[in-house]
Amino acid sequence: MARLFLKGYRYLKTYGELAFGRRPRTPGEAIDYCVDRPIMMAQVRSEIEELAKLIQTAAPKRSLEIGTNYGGTLFLLCTLSPPGASVISVDLPAGQFGGGYPRRKMPLYRRFPRNGQQLHLIRGDSHTPETLDRVERLLTGDKLDYLFIDGDHTYDGVKRDFEMYSPLVRSGGMIAFHDIAVHTKEKSCEVDRFWNEIKQRFHHREFVEDPKQGWAGIGVLFVS
């Protein structure tokens, strides 16, 4: 009972802060804000900081995140995107990797946008034609500036996300992958295998704090 009360208190406190309080403005502030809150990040700090710097510099006006879960990277994306930006989240309820966020968190996530930004929350399978169609309709003919792939971590799953959604990214845009490091305990996570294949075709950067850490790692492709 005490744990449920604490979770409820943290949720309401965070909701109130996002609605009425001072918002984080820098990558470091946004990352710190996600500590010990219902908004969390399953990230290595140094890696997500490097990605955040790229996002801040790129100032994407149209972004898509596949795999939102605890909401930390979605919050970071909204924080670092410019006024009027459009951000789309696709997340699979009860998915194998992360499990998706419950509907009760949607009101909290809807507090993430600021300064005229628009946030679209799609709870569905990124691999279905219906989900792709919804994303394309939201883009209304425009291209993505930034795509973050952090959903299905199997080789076939991450490959399919890339093949379906990378054509939506404009020339000069970025495609980021989470979990490119070899996962020593989670054998079904094969993002590293696909990353090592696809990165050869692009100018790219890798952020892995320790090659032996056994999880995480972020890779970024720069679309030409």
Secondary structure as the mmCIF struct_conf table of DSSP 4:
data_model
#
loop_
_struct_conf.conf_type_id
_struct_conf.id
_struct_conf.beg_label_comp_id
_struct_conf.beg_label_asym_id
_struct_conf.beg_label_seq_id
_struct_conf.end_label_comp_id
_struct_conf.end_label_asym_id
_struct_conf.end_label_seq_id
HELX_RH_AL_P HELX_RH_AL_P1 ALA A 2 PHE A 20
BEND BEND1 GLY A 21 GLY A 21
HELX_LH_PP_P HELX_LH_PP_P1 ARG A 22 PRO A 24
BEND BEND2 THR A 26 THR A 26
HELX_RH_AL_P HELX_RH_AL_P2 PRO A 27 TYR A 33
TURN_TY1_P TURN_TY1_P1 CYS A 34 ASP A 36
BEND BEND3 ARG A 37 ILE A 39
STRN STRN1 MET A 40 MET A 40
BEND BEND4 GLN A 43 GLN A 43
HELX_RH_AL_P HELX_RH_AL_P3 ARG A 45 ALA A 58
BEND BEND5 LYS A 61 LYS A 61
STRN STRN2 ARG A 62 ILE A 66
TURN_TY1_P TURN_TY1_P2 ASN A 69 TYR A 70
STRN STRN3 GLY A 71 GLY A 71
HELX_RH_AL_P HELX_RH_AL_P4 GLY A 72 LEU A 80
BEND BEND6 SER A 81 SER A 81
HELX_LH_PP_P HELX_LH_PP_P2 PRO A 82 PRO A 82
TURN_TY1_P TURN_TY1_P3 PRO A 83 GLY A 84
STRN STRN4 SER A 86 ASP A 91
TURN_TY1_P TURN_TY1_P4 PRO A 93 ALA A 94
BEND BEND7 GLN A 96 GLY A 98
HELX_RH_3T_P HELX_RH_3T_P1 ARG A 103 LYS A 105
HELX_RH_AL_P HELX_RH_AL_P5 MET A 106 TYR A 109
TURN_TY1_P TURN_TY1_P5 ARG A 110 ARG A 111
BEND BEND8 PHE A 112 PHE A 112
TURN_TY1_P TURN_TY1_P6 ASN A 115 GLY A 116
STRN STRN5 GLN A 118 ARG A 123
BEND BEND9 GLY A 124 GLY A 124
TURN_TY1_P TURN_TY1_P7 SER A 126 HIS A 127
BEND BEND10 THR A 128 THR A 128
HELX_RH_AL_P HELX_RH_AL_P6 PRO A 129 LEU A 139
TURN_TY1_P TURN_TY1_P8 THR A 140 GLY A 141
STRN STRN6 LEU A 144 ILE A 149
BEND BEND11 GLY A 151 GLY A 151
BEND BEND12 THR A 154 THR A 154
HELX_RH_AL_P HELX_RH_AL_P7 TYR A 155 TYR A 165
HELX_RH_3T_P HELX_RH_3T_P2 SER A 166 LEU A 168
STRN STRN7 VAL A 169 HIS A 178
BEND BEND13 ALA A 181 ALA A 181
BEND BEND14 THR A 184 LYS A 185
TURN_TY1_P TURN_TY1_P9 LYS A 187 SER A 188
HELX_RH_AL_P HELX_RH_AL_P8 VAL A 191 ILE A 198
HELX_RH_3T_P HELX_RH_3T_P3 LYS A 199 ARG A 201
BEND BEND15 PHE A 202 PHE A 202
STRN STRN8 HIS A 203 PHE A 207
BEND BEND16 GLU A 209 GLU A 209
TURN_TY1_P TURN_TY1_P10 PRO A 211 LYS A 212
BEND BEND17 GLN A 213 GLN A 213
BEND BEND18 TRP A 215 TRP A 215
STRN STRN9 ILE A 218 PHE A 222
#
